[in-house]
Amino acid sequence: MVKRINFADIIIHFVIFLMMLICIIPILNTIAISLSNKTSAMLGEVYFIPIGFNLSGYQEILDDSRFFNAFGVSVLRVILGAGLSTVVSVLMAYPMSKSKLRFRKRKLYLWLLVFTMLFNGGLVPNFLLVKNLGLLDTIWALVLPCSVSVFNTLVIMNFFRGIPDSLEESAMIDGATPLRILWQIYIPLAKASIATILLFSAVYHWNSFFDGKIYINSADKIPLQTYIQSLSFNISVTAMQNLDPETLQKKLEMSNLTFSAAKAIVSMIPIVMIYPFLQRYFIVGMTMGAVKE
């Protein structure tokens, strides 16, 4: 029997393939530029294959001891920020997923949450709040202001609402407390959603650089993205006279374009390494088959 060609599937696969190219082509171009020589990059001759293989941009970044200090600050920020945001989102989503009979003020609190998504206090009030709380120039200035994510809370809340009530009712009959029900029933079933918001939070904290500029003053407390954004390649005539020939040669092989491309690649490597471990949770239906009604 000859299988009929489904043109809808062909169109869908073509669109997905086109979207994949749109996402991956700029990354390949950036990698090629970061590995190319100065002249080819400046003339726009580099597309997807490096021309005149050159690692001077990466060497310039990795030779700076401040890079590793900023990297450690960003790792600490991701651990504290993503962990705290996930915990807060789960604790908020559990009561918000209940019916009006069990949580009478649910709609009021839900509207308050949605309101904060539409309207923000602004940069100056946020800065004054962080300053008055004594958080300036600390890691908590980067973590606490964004610890409550309304979007992540809504994602978890909608997932919790899809869990059958019979599971919770059975646990309550056995004498389980709400906290135990959340820990032993809801959280195991919501691994997919929790892993998703954990990745969202980790990506946000890793890529954020502007808050490091306004809240952090000490050089040893600056996160990696803020540090990388502040880097620029400029070499004066006076500086050239003080460099040894080998170092000077490396400097002359690099331009701002190749240096900026190297900065972009270095900053995205950790997230690219973490993503495959959490990606499989995105499409897993943890409640499937949990109960039959």
C-alpha positions in Angstrom: 0.0 0.0 0.0 1.5 3.3 -1.1 1.5 5.9 1.7 -0.1 9.1 0.7 1.9 12.3 0.9 0.5 14.7 3.5 1.3 18.2 2.1 0.3 19.8 5.5 3.2 17.8 7.2 5.6 19.0 4.4 4.6 22.6 5.0 5.0 22.2 8.8 8.4 20.6 8.5 9.5 23.3 6.0 8.4 26.1 8.4 10.2 24.4 11.3 13.4 24.0 9.2 13.2 27.6 8.1 12.8 28.8 11.8 15.8 26.6 12.7 17.9 28.3 10.1 16.9 31.7 11.2 18.0 30.8 14.8 21.2 29.0 13.9 22.6 31.1 11.1 23.5 34.2 13.2 25.2 31.9 15.8 27.3 30.3 13.1 28.2 33.7 11.7 29.2 35.0 15.1 31.4 31.9 15.7 33.1 32.3 12.4 33.8 36.0 12.9 35.3 35.3 16.4 37.7 32.8 14.9 38.7 34.9 11.8 41.5 37.3 11.3 41.0 41.1 11.7 41.1 42.0 8.0 38.6 39.5 6.8 36.1 40.3 9.5 36.3 44.0 9.0 35.9 43.6 5.2 32.7 41.5 5.7 34.2 38.4 4.0 33.3 36.0 6.8 30.1 34.1 6.7 30.0 30.6 8.2 33.6 29.5 7.8 36.5 31.2 9.6 39.1 32.9 7.4 42.6 33.1 8.8 42.0 31.1 12.0 42.6 33.4 15.0 42.0 32.9 18.7 43.2 36.3 19.9 39.8 37.4 21.0 39.3 34.4 23.3 42.9 34.7 24.6 42.3 38.4 25.5 39.2 37.5 27.5 40.6 34.4 29.3 43.9 36.0 30.1 42.1 38.6 32.3 41.8 37.3 35.9 38.7 39.4 36.4 36.9 37.2 33.9 37.0 34.2 36.2 36.0 36.3 39.2 33.0 37.6 37.3 32.2 34.1 36.1 32.0 32.9 39.7 29.7 35.8 40.6 27.4 34.9 37.8 27.3 31.2 38.7 26.4 32.2 42.3 23.7 34.5 41.0 22.2 31.8 38.8 22.1 29.3 41.7 20.6 31.8 44.2 18.3 33.6 41.7 17.0 30.6 39.8 16.6 28.5 43.0 14.8 31.3 44.9 12.6 32.3 42.0 11.5 28.6 41.4 10.7 28.1 45.1 8.7 31.3 45.3 6.8 30.5 42.1 5.8 27.0 43.3 4.7 28.3 46.7 2.6 31.0 45.1 1.2 28.8 42.4 -0.1 26.1 44.8 -2.8 28.2 46.6 -3.6 30.1 43.5 -4.5 26.9 41.7 -7.3 26.2 44.2 -11.0 26.9 43.5 -12.9 29.9 44.9 -14.5 27.7 47.6 -11.1 26.8 49.1 -9.4 30.2 48.4 -12.0 33.0 48.4 -9.6 35.8 47.6 -8.0 33.9 44.8 -9.3 36.2 42.0 -8.1 39.3 43.9 -4.6 38.0 44.3 -4.6 36.8 40.7 -5.5 40.3 39.4 -2.8 41.8 41.6 -0.2 39.5 40.1 -1.4 40.2 36.5 -1.3 44.0 37.2 2.4 43.8 38.0 3.0 42.2 34.6 1.4 45.2 32.9 2.8 48.1 35.0 6.2 48.5 36.5 7.4 50.9 39.2 10.2 52.1 37.0 14.0 52.3 37.3 14.3 55.1 39.8 11.8 53.6 42.4 13.4 50.2 42.1 16.9 51.7 42.6 15.7 53.7 45.7 14.0 50.6 47.1 17.2 48.5 46.7 19.2 51.4 48.2 16.9 51.9 51.2 17.0 48.1 51.9 20.8 48.2 52.1 21.2 45.8 49.2 23.4 48.0 47.0 26.8 46.4 46.1 25.6 42.9 47.2 24.7 39.8 45.4 21.1 40.1 46.8 20.6 43.3 44.8 20.8 41.1 41.7 18.6 38.3 43.1 15.8 39.6 45.3 14.2 42.3 43.0 13.4 39.6 40.4 12.7 36.7 42.7 9.0 36.9 42.1 8.2 36.0 38.4 4.5 36.3 37.6 4.9 34.5 34.3 6.5 31.5 36.0 3.9 31.5 38.7 1.1 31.4 36.1 2.8 28.5 34.2 3.0 26.4 37.4 -0.5 27.4 38.5 -2.0 26.3 35.3 -0.2 23.0 35.5 -1.3 22.4 39.1 -4.9 23.1 38.1 -4.7 20.2 35.7 -3.8 17.7 38.4 -6.9 15.7 39.5 -8.4 16.8 42.8 -8.9 13.1 43.7 -5.1 12.8 44.4 -5.2 15.7 46.9 -8.5 14.4 48.5 -7.0 11.0 49.0 -4.0 12.5 50.7 -6.1 14.7 52.9 -8.1 11.7 54.0 -4.9 10.0 55.1 -4.0 13.1 57.2 -1.5 14.8 54.9 -0.9 18.5 55.4 -1.0 21.0 52.5 2.8 21.3 52.6 3.2 17.6 52.5 0.7 17.3 49.6 2.6 20.0 47.7 6.0 18.3 48.3 5.0 14.7 47.7 2.3 14.9 45.1 2.3 18.2 43.2 6.0 18.8 42.8 6.8 15.3 41.6 4.0 15.5 39.0 5.1 19.0 37.9 8.8 18.2 37.2 8.4 19.2 33.6 7.0 22.6 34.4 9.4 23.2 37.3 12.4 22.3 35.1 11.1 24.7 32.4 10.7 27.7 34.7 14.1 26.8 36.3 15.7 27.1 32.9 13.9 30.3 32.2 15.1 31.8 35.4 18.7 30.6 34.9 18.8 32.1 31.4 17.5 35.4 32.7 20.0 35.7 35.5 22.9 34.6 33.3 22.1 37.1 30.5 21.1 40.0 32.7 23.8 42.8 32.7 22.0 46.1 33.2 21.2 45.6 36.9 24.9 44.9 37.5 25.7 48.3 36.2 23.3 50.2 38.4 23.4 48.1 41.7 27.1 46.9 41.8 30.0 49.3 42.4 32.8 46.9 43.5 34.8 45.4 40.6 35.0 42.0 42.4 31.2 41.7 42.6 30.3 42.4 39.0 28.6 39.5 37.2 30.0 38.1 34.0 27.6 39.7 31.5 28.2 43.2 33.0 31.9 42.6 32.9 31.8 41.4 29.3 29.6 44.4 28.2 32.1 46.8 29.7 35.0 45.2 27.7 36.2 47.0 24.7 39.3 46.7 22.5 41.2 49.9 22.2 45.0 50.2 22.1 46.7 53.5 22.1 50.2 54.4 20.8 51.5 54.8 24.4 50.2 51.3 25.3 51.8 49.8 22.2 55.2 51.2 23.3 55.0 49.4 26.6 54.0 45.9 25.2 56.5 43.2 24.3 56.6 42.1 20.6 54.6 38.9 21.1 51.8 40.6 23.1 51.7 43.5 20.6 51.4 41.0 17.7 48.3 39.4 19.4 46.8 42.8 19.9 47.2 43.8 16.3 45.5 40.6 15.1 42.3 41.5 16.9 39.6 44.1 16.2 36.5 45.3 18.1 34.4 43.1 15.7 36.2 39.8 16.4 36.5 40.7 20.1 32.8 41.4 20.4 32.0 38.1 18.6 34.2 36.2 21.0 32.5 37.9 24.0 29.1 36.8 22.7 30.2 33.2 22.3 31.9 33.0 25.7 28.8 34.3 27.4 26.5 31.8 25.8 28.5 28.6 26.3 27.3 27.8 29.9 23.6 28.0 28.9 24.2 25.9 25.8 25.8 23.2 28.1 22.9 23.3 30.6 20.0 23.3 28.1 20.3 19.7 26.9 19.9 18.3 30.4 16.6 20.2 30.9 15.2 20.2 27.4 13.7 16.7 27.7 11.3 17.9 30.5 9.6 20.4 28.2 7.3 17.9 26.5 6.8 15.3 29.2 3.3 14.9 30.5 3.9 14.0 34.1 0.2 13.6 35.0 -0.6 11.2 32.2 -1.9 8.0 33.7 -1.6 9.3 37.3 -5.3 8.6 38.0 -8.3 7.3 36.0 -11.6 9.0 36.6 
